[in-house]
Amino acid sequence: MDNATNVCPVCHQAVSAEYYFCPNCGNNLKEKPKAISALIQIGLYALAIFLPPLGLWPGIKYVIKKSPQAKRVGLITIVLTLISTVLTVWLIFSLFNDYLNQMNGALYGL
Ligand SMILES: [Zn+2]
């Protein structure tokens, strides 16, 4: 067997060697899907929290993967990115409001 294609042992369809599950019958083709290390997960979540827009793309890349763990990691990354984006926007607006209030205070408060 070559590296590019395997044959599903259940339904004997040719499948890509990258697949964890047979697209034809759903059989698990690899005993252990490559686990995402804790370090990579922490890195992704940190990226999502601290640099919100940058977490979105790797999150989507993980969500479309076959492995359930990758999907979960991708979903968590996207959710964290969205929460962080909302918080960042809210923080900027709130700081901007404070600034405007101070300006108003300085202009009209005396
Ligand atoms: Zn199959």
py3Dmol code that shows the C-alpha trace and the ligand (Angstrom):
import py3Dmol

protein = """\
ATOM      1  CA  MET A   1       0.000   0.000   0.000  1.00  0.00           C
ATOM      2  CA  ASP A   2       1.281   3.456  -0.794  1.00  0.00           C
ATOM      3  CA  ASN A   3       1.125   6.569   1.320  1.00  0.00           C
ATOM      4  CA  ALA A   4      -1.485   8.459  -0.666  1.00  0.00           C
ATOM      5  CA  THR A   5      -4.411   6.020  -0.459  1.00  0.00           C
ATOM      6  CA  ASN A   6      -5.587   3.252   1.834  1.00  0.00           C
ATOM      7  CA  VAL A   7      -8.454   0.817   1.435  1.00  0.00           C
ATOM      8  CA  CYS A   8     -11.170   0.778   4.067  1.00  0.00           C
ATOM      9  CA  PRO A   9     -11.110  -2.685   5.724  1.00  0.00           C
ATOM     10  CA  VAL A  10     -14.907  -2.652   6.148  1.00  0.00           C
ATOM     11  CA  CYS A  11     -16.294  -1.505   2.786  1.00  0.00           C
ATOM     12  CA  HIS A  12     -13.106  -1.806   0.628  1.00  0.00           C
ATOM     13  CA  GLN A  13     -13.432   1.685  -0.810  1.00  0.00           C
ATOM     14  CA  ALA A  14     -10.249   3.605  -1.555  1.00  0.00           C
ATOM     15  CA  VAL A  15      -9.802   6.352   1.024  1.00  0.00           C
ATOM     16  CA  SER A  16      -7.186   9.030   1.538  1.00  0.00           C
ATOM     17  CA  ALA A  17      -4.489   8.019   4.001  1.00  0.00           C
ATOM     18  CA  GLU A  18      -5.160  11.266   5.866  1.00  0.00           C
ATOM     19  CA  TYR A  19      -8.725  10.255   6.782  1.00  0.00           C
ATOM     20  CA  TYR A  20      -9.448   9.131  10.310  1.00  0.00           C
ATOM     21  CA  PHE A  21     -12.906   7.897   9.313  1.00  0.00           C
ATOM     22  CA  CYS A  22     -14.046   6.257   6.089  1.00  0.00           C
ATOM     23  CA  PRO A  23     -16.222   8.798   4.214  1.00  0.00           C
ATOM     24  CA  ASN A  24     -18.209   5.901   2.741  1.00  0.00           C
ATOM     25  CA  CYS A  25     -19.144   3.814   5.808  1.00  0.00           C
ATOM     26  CA  GLY A  26     -17.857   5.838   8.752  1.00  0.00           C
ATOM     27  CA  ASN A  27     -15.415   3.177   9.929  1.00  0.00           C
ATOM     28  CA  ASN A  28     -12.608   4.448  12.154  1.00  0.00           C
ATOM     29  CA  LEU A  29      -9.542   4.005   9.928  1.00  0.00           C
ATOM     30  CA  LYS A  30      -6.917   4.874  12.503  1.00  0.00           C
ATOM     31  CA  GLU A  31      -6.908   3.456  15.969  1.00  0.00           C
ATOM     32  CA  LYS A  32      -5.592   6.643  17.482  1.00  0.00           C
ATOM     33  CA  PRO A  33      -6.368   9.923  15.735  1.00  0.00           C
ATOM     34  CA  LYS A  34      -3.391  12.199  16.209  1.00  0.00           C
ATOM     35  CA  ALA A  35      -4.078  13.935  19.496  1.00  0.00           C
ATOM     36  CA  ILE A  36      -3.662  17.681  19.767  1.00  0.00           C
ATOM     37  CA  SER A  37      -1.103  18.282  22.484  1.00  0.00           C
ATOM     38  CA  ALA A  38      -2.013  20.295  25.556  1.00  0.00           C
ATOM     39  CA  LEU A  39       0.619  22.867  24.597  1.00  0.00           C
ATOM     40  CA  ILE A  40      -0.949  23.476  21.182  1.00  0.00           C
ATOM     41  CA  GLN A  41      -4.403  23.744  22.765  1.00  0.00           C
ATOM     42  CA  ILE A  42      -3.148  26.281  25.331  1.00  0.00           C
ATOM     43  CA  GLY A  43      -1.457  28.233  22.528  1.00  0.00           C
ATOM     44  CA  LEU A  44      -4.661  28.303  20.470  1.00  0.00           C
ATOM     45  CA  TYR A  45      -6.797  29.406  23.414  1.00  0.00           C
ATOM     46  CA  ALA A  46      -4.256  32.076  24.400  1.00  0.00           C
ATOM     47  CA  LEU A  47      -4.254  33.337  20.806  1.00  0.00           C
ATOM     48  CA  ALA A  48      -8.065  33.417  20.842  1.00  0.00           C
ATOM     49  CA  ILE A  49      -8.185  35.308  24.145  1.00  0.00           C
ATOM     50  CA  PHE A  50      -5.344  37.787  23.700  1.00  0.00           C
ATOM     51  CA  LEU A  51      -5.348  38.382  19.935  1.00  0.00           C
ATOM     52  CA  PRO A  52      -9.024  37.791  19.125  1.00  0.00           C
ATOM     53  CA  PRO A  53      -9.208  38.040  15.344  1.00  0.00           C
ATOM     54  CA  LEU A  54      -6.188  35.728  14.916  1.00  0.00           C
ATOM     55  CA  GLY A  55      -7.858  32.838  16.741  1.00  0.00           C
ATOM     56  CA  LEU A  56     -10.682  32.591  14.238  1.00  0.00           C
ATOM     57  CA  TRP A  57      -8.792  31.071  11.305  1.00  0.00           C
ATOM     58  CA  PRO A  58      -7.000  28.232  13.161  1.00  0.00           C
ATOM     59  CA  GLY A  59     -10.283  27.610  14.969  1.00  0.00           C
ATOM     60  CA  ILE A  60     -12.100  27.114  11.650  1.00  0.00           C
ATOM     61  CA  LYS A  61      -9.252  24.916  10.380  1.00  0.00           C
ATOM     62  CA  TYR A  62      -9.657  22.624  13.386  1.00  0.00           C
ATOM     63  CA  VAL A  63     -13.463  22.568  13.235  1.00  0.00           C
ATOM     64  CA  ILE A  64     -13.443  21.185   9.663  1.00  0.00           C
ATOM     65  CA  LYS A  65     -11.078  18.331  10.617  1.00  0.00           C
ATOM     66  CA  LYS A  66     -12.393  14.783  10.962  1.00  0.00           C
ATOM     67  CA  SER A  67     -11.196  14.087  14.475  1.00  0.00           C
ATOM     68  CA  PRO A  68     -13.798  14.833  17.180  1.00  0.00           C
ATOM     69  CA  GLN A  69     -11.051  16.220  19.426  1.00  0.00           C
ATOM     70  CA  ALA A  70      -9.921  18.653  16.710  1.00  0.00           C
ATOM     71  CA  LYS A  71     -13.528  19.746  16.185  1.00  0.00           C
ATOM     72  CA  ARG A  72     -13.929  20.386  19.915  1.00  0.00           C
ATOM     73  CA  VAL A  73     -10.651  22.322  20.139  1.00  0.00           C
ATOM     74  CA  GLY A  74     -11.635  24.361  17.066  1.00  0.00           C
ATOM     75  CA  LEU A  75     -15.064  25.118  18.490  1.00  0.00           C
ATOM     76  CA  ILE A  76     -13.641  26.230  21.854  1.00  0.00           C
ATOM     77  CA  THR A  77     -11.098  28.423  20.025  1.00  0.00           C
ATOM     78  CA  ILE A  78     -13.840  30.087  17.949  1.00  0.00           C
ATOM     79  CA  VAL A  79     -16.083  30.641  20.994  1.00  0.00           C
ATOM     80  CA  LEU A  80     -13.173  32.141  22.963  1.00  0.00           C
ATOM     81  CA  THR A  81     -12.317  34.346  19.962  1.00  0.00           C
ATOM     82  CA  LEU A  82     -15.896  35.635  19.733  1.00  0.00           C
ATOM     83  CA  ILE A  83     -16.147  36.270  23.493  1.00  0.00           C
ATOM     84  CA  SER A  84     -12.783  38.012  23.475  1.00  0.00           C
ATOM     85  CA  THR A  85     -13.733  40.108  20.430  1.00  0.00           C
ATOM     86  CA  VAL A  86     -16.973  41.240  22.080  1.00  0.00           C
ATOM     87  CA  LEU A  87     -15.113  42.095  25.308  1.00  0.00           C
ATOM     88  CA  THR A  88     -12.419  43.997  23.389  1.00  0.00           C
ATOM     89  CA  VAL A  89     -14.981  46.020  21.418  1.00  0.00           C
ATOM     90  CA  TRP A  90     -16.953  46.689  24.614  1.00  0.00           C
ATOM     91  CA  LEU A  91     -13.771  47.801  26.410  1.00  0.00           C
ATOM     92  CA  ILE A  92     -12.792  50.161  23.584  1.00  0.00           C
ATOM     93  CA  PHE A  93     -16.283  51.688  23.502  1.00  0.00           C
ATOM     94  CA  SER A  94     -16.340  52.058  27.263  1.00  0.00           C
ATOM     95  CA  LEU A  95     -12.885  53.725  27.305  1.00  0.00           C
ATOM     96  CA  PHE A  96     -13.962  55.959  24.436  1.00  0.00           C
ATOM     97  CA  ASN A  97     -17.115  56.920  26.338  1.00  0.00           C
ATOM     98  CA  ASP A  98     -15.078  57.758  29.433  1.00  0.00           C
ATOM     99  CA  TYR A  99     -12.804  59.874  27.271  1.00  0.00           C
ATOM    100  CA  LEU A 100     -15.771  61.696  25.719  1.00  0.00           C
ATOM    101  CA  ASN A 101     -17.280  62.286  29.161  1.00  0.00           C
ATOM    102  CA  GLN A 102     -14.006  63.759  30.376  1.00  0.00           C
ATOM    103  CA  MET A 103     -13.831  65.964  27.290  1.00  0.00           C
ATOM    104  CA  ASN A 104     -17.376  67.137  27.928  1.00  0.00           C
ATOM    105  CA  GLY A 105     -16.524  67.702  31.554  1.00  0.00           C
ATOM    106  CA  ALA A 106     -13.495  69.773  30.606  1.00  0.00           C
ATOM    107  CA  LEU A 107     -15.424  71.791  28.026  1.00  0.00           C
ATOM    108  CA  TYR A 108     -18.695  72.381  29.811  1.00  0.00           C
ATOM    109  CA  GLY A 109     -18.127  71.397  33.406  1.00  0.00           C
ATOM    110  CA  LEU A 110     -16.346  74.509  34.527  1.00  0.00           C
TER     111      LEU A 110
END
"""
ligand_1 = """\
1
ZN
Zn -15.543 2.140 4.669
"""
view = py3Dmol.view(width=600, height=400)
view.addModel(protein, "pdb")
view.setStyle({"model": 0}, {"cartoon": {"style": "trace"}})
view.addModel(ligand_1, "xyz")
view.setStyle({"model": 1}, {"stick": {}})
view.zoomTo()
view.show()
